[in-house]
């Protein structure tokens, strides 16, 4: 299944000189661009600040990162990379990154681990059994896919619930 994102990843960058003086000055910036372009937009926002000598900024809000947490001093290089990966792989990448930790969530690791979006762990197990085992039809009624799923998800696989009431399945192997 294809993952779709609901909102383009964006960050709200605030001018700290204005913020510290009780003023709200900032800008929503599309994070789906390279880090240099984001930095240019930040510098432009600071240049237009109502406070003189505005140099410092922080990320005060974000959206479209599909549950991936962005902190206020996240590097712009990381923000741009997260946005690219989410745009390419959808919410499944965010689920993976939240599970393994963003510092360890490489694109290669995601692509090797991601097994798709499924209705349930049992649906994944049934599909896997059909792919790797030759169970005669007359015996398939006796095969317990629920127990097979339980065994699979005790070690070799894990799943993350998503907003579609399905699960993303990842390999631990």
C-alpha positions, -999 to 999 in steps of 0.1 A, spaced: 0 0 0 11 35 -6 15 59 23 1 94 18 9 124 39 -19 147 49 1 179 51 34 190 35 61 191 62 65 227 75 82 244 104 73 277 120 106 295 128 104 324 152 127 353 157 139 351 193 148 388 196 111 396 189 98 368 211 119 379 240 105 414 237 69 401 237 64 402 199 54 374 177 75 374 145 82 343 125 74 324 93 60 290 83 86 274 60 81 245 36 106 218 50 105 199 17 134 218 2 171 217 7 187 230 39 202 260 22 169 272 9 154 268 44 183 288 58 178 315 33 141 318 43 151 320 80 176 347 73 150 367 53 126 364 82 152 376 106 161 405 83 124 416 84 122 414 122 107 443 141 137 441 164 171 454 154 200 429 154 178 399 152 201 369 148 187 340 168 158 318 159 140 286 171 115 262 157 83 270 176 59 247 157 57 221 130 32 201 110 32 173 84 59 153 100 35 124 106 42 120 144 80 125 141 90 149 169 110 181 159 127 200 187 131 238 187 168 237 180 167 208 155 194 212 128 179 224 95 198 197 77 180 171 98 146 189 93 151 189 55 161 152 55 131 141 77 108 161 54 123 144 23 120 109 38 84 115 49 75 129 15 90 98 -1 79 71 23 50 86 42 39 81 78 56 46 77 90 63 79 80 84 109 67 52 126 100 35 119 121 65 131 101 68 163 106 31 170 144 28 163 152 65 172 158 92 146 196 90 151 195 54 138 166 57 113 185 56 80 167 54 47 185 21 39 175 6 72 139 17 66 138 2 31 153 -31 44 130 -34 73 96 -21 60 72 -49 51 42 -28 42 9 -17 56 -15 -44 66 -50 -48 80 -35 -66 110 -5 -87 121 -25 -118 113 -31 -105 77 6 -101 73 13 -136 87 -13 -152 64 3 -135 34 38 -145 45 27 -181 51 12 -182 15 45 -169 1 69 -192 20 49 -224 27 32 -247 3 1 -255 24 -24 -277 5 -58 -261 4 -75 -289 22 -51 -284 51 -51 -246 51 -83 -246 73 -63 -262 101 -35 -237 100 -38 -211 128 -26 -178 113 -32 -161 147 -7 -183 164 17 -180 135 14 -141 137 20 -143 175 52 -163 169 64 -140 142 58 -108 162 76 -123 193 109 -116 176 114 -114 139 88 -86 132 72 -57 149 42 -36 140 31 0 146 -5 10 146 -14 38 122 -42 63 119 -60 41 93 -66 14 119 -40 -8 101 -4 -16 110 29 -9 95 51 -41 97 88 -40 101 114 -68 101 138 -71 130 160 -94 110 
